[in-house]
Amino acid sequence: MENKELNLNEMENASGGTGGSKYPLPHKDGCDVYRIESGATLSRIAGRWNTTVDYLMYINEGIITNRNDITAGRYMYVPRR
């Protein structure tokens, strides 16, 4: 069997998926988990959480790899309010 590295958003939890999970990403100090909505952009999300796109990229290293390409329905970290 191949050892494949998965993006956190692609990883399924032990219960068979992230669909009903309250915490689809591991806990990260100072962050909350946000489900990306249709039509969202990192700049809009940054404005909503009073932060910058660069900071969102930093706290989502390995989760968001392209600041111009985020996918609705996936999860990311946002700063805790």
CORZI-V758782 format. One record per backbone hydrogen bond with DSSP energy under -0.5 kcal/mol. NH is the residue of the N-H (numbers start at 0). CO is the residue of the C=O. If there is no record, write none. Layout:
nh: <NH;NH>
co: <CO;CO>
//
This chain:
nh: <3;9;10;15;20;30;31;33;35;35;39;44;45;46;47;48;49;50;55;56;57;58;59;60;62;63;64;68;72;73;75;77;79>
co: <1;6;6;12;17;27;77;75;33;73;36;40;41;42;43;44;46;45;51;52;53;54;55;57;59;59;62;65;35;70;33;31;29>
//
